Amino acid sequence: MADITVKAAYGSVVEEEDELFIGFAAGEDAEEGYVLFRQPLGGGPVWFEASDETFGAEDAIESVVTGPKGFEVTIRADKRAAFAFAATVAVRIGPGCEDGPEALAALKAMLGDLWRE
C-alpha cells in the first residue's frame, strides 16, 4: 500500500513559460489532493510534488510503475524527507478521469526510462 494515494478525477497537460506541466487531481480544489510533474520543454530534471508544493523536489523519482488502476511513484531515498518521508505515491485513475489517457501518455514520454509497465 502506498504512503500517499490520490484518486484522480482530472488529468492535465499544460505548456507554459517553456515548461511542461502534467498533473492529476482528485478535484478542482487543491485541498482534495493532486500530483504534479514539471520539466523544461527542452528536457532536464523533473520536479515532482504531491498535494502541496512544500512536498516536492527536483529529480526525486526513482521509478513509476503502471498497473490496471493507475500508477505508483517511488521516491528516491535521498529525497523522501521532502515528502514527509513518504516512499511511494499512488495515483488511481478510473475510467471517468477527465483527460486521464492524454496525461498518462504525456507522462510516459516525459519520464522515459523511469516509466515501467
N, C-alpha and C positions, 0 to 999 in steps of 0.2 A: 504494500500500500504506500502511495506517495505521501510525502510530508505536507504538500500543498496540492489541492485539487481545484481546478476551475472548470465549471460546466459551461461550455461556450454556447451562447445563443447567437453571437455575431463573430464574423471574421472580417479582417480588413487588410487591404494592401494600399499604401499611400506613398507616393514620391513627393517629397517636399524638401526644399533647400538642399539639394544634392545628396539627400539621404533617402533610403528605402525603409519604411516602417511596416511591419507585419504584426498584427495583433489579433487576439482572441479575447472576447469579453463575455461575462455572464449576463450583462445587461447594459443599459445605457448609462447607468450611474457607476462611476469608478469604485464606489464602495462595494459593489457586487462582485468584484474580483476580475482580474484580467492578467494576461501575459503580453509582453511587448518585446519584439526583436527589432533592432535598428542597426543599419550598416550604411556606410557611404556608398553611393551608387557605383563607384569605380571598384568596389570590393574593399576588403580590410576587415579588422576585428568587428565582431558582432556584440552589441550591447544587449543584454537580456535583463528584464525586470519582471517581478511578479507582484501585482496588486498595489505597488507603491514604488515611486522612483527611488526611495531610500533602500528598497530591497532589490538592488540591481547592481550589475558590474559588467565591465567590458571583458571579453574573452573568458567568460565564466562557464561556457557549455562544454561538458566532456563528450556527451552524445545525446542524440534524440532518437528514441525507438518508437516506431509506429505500431499500431495494432488496430483491431476492429472498432475500438471505442474512441480512438484519438491518438494521442502521442504522450510520451513521458520524457522530460528533460532531466538528465543527470548533470548536476552542477559539479564542477571541478572541486576537489577537496580544498585547495588553497583559496577558493572564492566563497566558500559556504558561509563564512562569517557575515558577508554582505547580505545574505538571505536568512538571517537569524538562525544559521546553522542547519537550514533545510538542505537535504541532499538531493531530493527529487521533487519535480513539479509535474503533475499530470494535468493534461488538458483533454477533457471529454468532449467529443464533437458528435452530436446526434444528427439525424437526417434533417432536422429543422434548423440547423445552424446556418443563418443567412451569410452567404458568401464564404462559407467554410471551405468548399473544394478549391476555390481560387486562392485563398490564403494558404492552404496546405501546399499547393503546387508551388507558390512563390517561396514559401519557407524551405521546401525541399531544395530548390535552386539556390537559395541564399546559403544554406548550411553545408551543401556539398558533402564532403567525406564524413561530417559529423552525423549525417542522417542515416539511420538503419531501418530497414524494413523487415 
